[in-house]
């Protein structure tokens, strides 16, 4: 009997050996490379439809990972959007709802019916950032480029969880894209060095040296924000390309009240800036491969708000977001819909597309999930989209926006919005009128359905109001300097 039992255990042992049964390898935290581009519009890439800009490296990245067709920034301007990425919280909850210092710093203006309430001029250091959460779990953290989440050094990246900060401060755009940069947080390079190249070089230097710890590298390009400054040889190339395109000699702009809008992509300087961005994405991916990091590095590529396609001065408008409506400074799709690509070789199926709506507050919990880090719900207003990256589905949920400001010379007005499923409602705070769009059928938001679908309109409006109450969102107030009010008072 004992012999039989001994033989039984030998048989089990043999099965384990010959079937390759072994202890599961311990979880290895992935590196995170987060690439955030400034003012890059949804339509500014070849894979999203641009016929003028050339982006072969970004297009290749899209084929290697998952493309999100309905990805959103949490605001139509930069600082609140960036604060949401860092903290996982809606700008309304942070009371950081405009770029810093915002239009309020120059107003309220007599031609604006409303005045915004004071808002936070920094990302409060009491809020846990994704960099702080990762650093606490053994990550080496690095930022290169734009920060714009506080004008004082007390709120700079090195005070918000980043071990290394190269170029991040209170400024929203560079004084020059060519060295000397006049940036106290970034040493000047050789005379004429291009800033986009330099930030990539510093990032590659960092990731190439990181072996002992996983890294979180946040490459926050200043490009493609104004000023329009590009490499001369690339500008020349796009002037030639423009001459060869079948564009009418007249046109390219249309009037929107007191503002102008661009309805085609035809700016050689901007196209050259986009191409330089693309060149550097190629260099980054090559560096990951050469250092044997591609297999365990999650790459996230996105933008902070829509492309600048509307302004009071047509000469400074760099791009068009068509077929999306409007652009930076607006809660129409052109102001908030973003390109988003997430790649993780061997973990995220290459060449896949996700049509589920996601937003900037989702990055925080998703990154922590990817890193195997437990996080309490209070850390974020977003959700982890890891199931989507695994090819699964998630429950439908509303996504919200609150922008109680005028967008300066861009022409946008105080408003809020909510998207649920295919429907999106925008409420304009000057008179509280609403517009309702079916984005599946009307991506360009040309057909207002608020009168035709009163029940759906009321449902989404109630959702938006309830959310604003939950966020304790600061609403704009009547502007005492509004010239029409003054005239009415004294008539």
Buried (B, 14 or more C-beta within 10 A) or exposed (E): EEEEEEEEEEEEEEEEEEEEEEEEEEEEBBBBBBBBBBBBBBBBBBBBEBEBBBBBBBBBBBEBBBBBBBBBBBBBBBBBBBBBBBBBBBBBBBBBBBBBBBBBEEBBBEEBBBBBBEBBBBBBBEBBBBBBBBBEBEBBBBBBBBBBBBBEEEBBBBBBBBBBBBBBBBBBBBEEBBBBBEBEBBEEBEEEBBBBBBBBBBBBEBBEEBEEBBBBBBBBBBBBBBEBBBBEEBBEBBEEBBEEEEBEEEEBBEEEEEBBBBEBBBBBBBBBBBBBBBBBBBBBBEBBEEBEBBEBBBBBBBBBBBBBBBBBEBEEBBBBBBBBBBBBBBBBBBBBBBBBBBBBBEBBEEEBEBEBBBBBBBBBBBBBBBBEBEBEEEBBBBBBBBBBBEEEEBEEEBBBBBBBBBBBBBBBBBBBBBBBBEBBBBBBBEEEEBBBBBBEEBBBBEEBBBEEBEEBBEBBBEBBBEBBEEBEBBEBEEBEBBEEBEEEEEE
